[in-house]
Amino acid sequence: MVIAPGNLSSLLMSDVEALSDAELYTRIGDSTRYSKRERDAAFAEIYRRHSPRIYAYCRRIMGNDASAEDAFQETFMRLFTSADSTRIMTNLPAYLLRIARNVCLNLKRSQHSTVELEEYHAITRETPYENDELAELLAHALELLPIEYREAFVLHEYDGLSYAEIGQLVGTSADVVKVRAFRARQKLRKILAPYFSDRTEDMNTSE
């Protein structure tokens, strides 16, 4: 099943926008009380609310559009197929992030793909810098981080989660997450240092 926002929007019913995340989740998992159309509409509303954040997370963790799309699709498929109306859903965004995290980790393990630091610098030296150059360089640099450092950095800096919230999500303490995020920033500074050095030299030369 391929999830397409355009197709999902047509399934929305007038009442679902007023429902809470917990109510939408319960509706998805209750095939006895709700019709397929009602369940699909509830799923479509969850997708509308949370898909941008989940895709952004998958993109930053996976490092490329194709793998991110695979992880993104799998995350929402798992949500739909595993929905349980008896489960008390207190925090759907965190639950979705947990699914996305597990999917991304599994895909990373299956790909066994790593980028060496020397390869990264070769790529960045050959790539012309444009308006969004820093964002693109940072995306590539994140690929060089160990997965636990990368997710701590992404969840804190991009998704705005506290260290305690991230700890609950990944199953460790807030202090451990804080250390991982700190080390991620250290490594990113080291990785990006040649870029900033080159830019400084270019500016000095042009003066």
C-alpha atoms as one frame of an Amber mdcrd trajectory, in Angstrom:
protein
   0.000   0.000   0.000   1.410   3.377  -1.029   0.182   6.308   1.011  -0.692
   9.320  -1.109  -1.858  12.526   0.602  -4.093  13.428  -2.329  -5.970  10.158
  -2.093  -6.257  10.332   1.668  -7.726  13.821   1.699 -10.815  12.618  -0.144
 -11.514  10.167   2.659 -11.796  12.802   5.359 -15.186  13.045   7.006 -16.574
  16.164   8.596 -16.355  14.857  12.152 -12.786  13.559  12.344 -11.076  16.936
  12.630 -12.780  17.465  15.978 -11.538  14.145  17.380  -8.460  13.837  19.562
  -5.495  11.701  18.536  -6.564   9.079  21.062 -10.091   8.954  19.651  -8.790
   8.661  16.097  -6.464   5.832  17.081  -9.281   3.976  18.828 -11.477   4.337
  15.760  -8.781   2.884  13.489  -8.488  -0.197  15.661 -12.196  -0.855  16.167
 -13.569  -2.656  13.116 -16.663  -3.742  15.063 -18.068  -0.293  15.785 -16.755
   1.592  12.762 -16.996   1.009   9.024 -13.955   0.807   6.776 -14.699   4.308
   5.497 -14.821   5.693   9.037 -11.578   3.941   9.962  -9.889   5.160   6.775
 -11.053   8.698   7.504  -9.588   8.514  11.008  -6.300   7.262   9.587  -6.296
  10.041   6.997  -6.702  12.646   9.731  -3.815  11.185  11.741  -1.732  11.217
   8.572  -2.629  14.857   7.918  -1.649  15.903  11.429   1.565  13.978  11.873
   3.036  12.980   8.498   5.222  16.109   8.010   7.026  15.569  11.300   7.449
  11.831  10.772   8.773  12.273   7.241  11.239  14.927   8.409  12.485  12.551
  11.110  12.879   9.670   8.631  14.682  11.922   6.150  17.211  13.120   8.702
  17.850   9.661  10.115  18.000   7.782   6.799  19.905  10.480   4.916  18.285
  10.118   1.490  14.826  10.498  -0.022  14.353   6.909  -1.196  15.167   5.278
   2.148  13.258   7.965   4.030  10.171   7.319   1.906  10.400   3.580   2.595
  10.667   4.179   6.340   7.881   6.754   6.265   5.457   4.468   4.408   6.287
   1.527   6.662   5.701   3.619   9.790   2.141   4.527   8.860   1.373   1.054
   7.556   2.421  -0.382  10.911   0.283   2.153  12.728  -2.777   1.181  10.708
  -2.306  -2.587  10.802  -1.392  -2.766  14.494  -3.979  -0.317  15.861  -5.698
  -1.767  18.921  -8.878  -0.160  20.232  -8.196  -1.538  23.730  -4.882   0.296
  23.955  -4.964   3.573  25.865  -3.193   6.023  23.561  -1.880   8.913  25.636
   0.747  10.322  23.249   0.306   9.450  19.588   3.173  11.662  18.285   5.623
   9.864  20.588   4.160   6.497  19.589   4.608   7.318  15.896   8.183   8.445
  16.501   8.873   5.170  18.296   7.566   3.199  15.315   9.572   5.367  12.906
  12.701   4.912  15.000  12.398   1.125  14.973  11.733   1.090  11.231  14.718
   3.342  10.515  17.034   1.264  12.697  15.956  -1.942  10.966  16.481  -0.408
   7.534  19.891   0.918   8.539  20.950  -2.519   9.742  19.753  -4.158   6.527
  21.513  -1.625   4.314  24.876  -1.825   6.092  25.690   1.477   4.430  28.243
   3.876   5.866  29.886   6.993   4.535  33.532   7.570   5.341  34.750  11.001
   6.434  37.142  11.246   3.486  34.299  10.453   1.074  32.145  13.138   2.672
  34.808  15.815   2.265  35.360  14.766  -1.349  31.646  15.116  -2.045  31.331
  18.523  -0.382  34.399  19.891  -2.169  32.927  18.886  -5.527  29.437  20.203
  -4.803  28.719  23.851  -5.696  27.363  25.782  -2.718  23.888  27.241  -3.136
  21.391  29.074  -0.945  20.503  26.039   1.156  24.071  24.733   1.185  24.449
  24.572   4.961  21.255  22.556   5.415  22.388  20.148   2.718  25.874  19.839
   4.199  24.405  19.220   7.638  22.153  16.498   6.230  25.199  14.759   4.750
  27.196  15.289   7.941  24.468  13.643  10.020  25.039  10.489   7.966  28.521
  10.229   9.482  27.281  10.110  13.060  26.601   6.894  14.969  22.865   6.267
  14.882  22.397   6.899  18.625  24.129  10.300  18.354  22.187  11.204  15.233
  18.764  10.449  16.674  19.525  12.308  19.924  20.565  15.373  17.920  17.617
  15.182  15.507  14.967  14.616  18.167  16.294  17.437  20.344  17.303  20.055
  17.786  14.695  19.444  15.076  11.723  17.924  16.894  12.130  19.935  20.083
  11.913  16.992  22.473  13.487  17.324  25.898  16.270  14.969  26.933  13.835
  13.239  29.285  11.291  12.740  26.492  13.952  11.333  24.182  15.132   9.035
  26.960  11.632   7.619  27.323  11.392   7.165  23.567  14.696   5.320  23.116
  14.759   3.536  26.472  17.599   5.261  28.305  18.174   8.071  30.799  18.011
  11.793  30.112  21.682  12.113  31.110  22.738   9.544  28.510  20.726  11.353
  25.832  22.304  14.670  26.826  25.786  13.180  26.433  24.874  11.714  23.031
  23.529  15.056  21.805  26.649  16.840  23.073  28.938  14.376  21.311  26.861
  14.692  18.151  27.406  18.458  18.160  31.133  17.955  18.737  31.415  15.548
  15.824  29.350  17.772  13.542  31.618  20.739  14.286  34.648  18.610  13.418
  33.073  17.292  10.219  31.977  20.739   9.051  35.193  22.521  10.085  36.865
  22.183   6.628  33.810  23.714   4.986  33.854  26.773   7.233  37.625  27.023
   6.824  37.276  27.021   3.030  34.542  29.655   3.180  36.655  31.893   5.427
  39.614  31.619   3.052  37.379  32.470   0.087  36.075  35.568   1.884  39.587
  36.690   2.813  40.776  36.181  -0.758  37.925  38.232  -2.178  38.606  41.197
   0.118
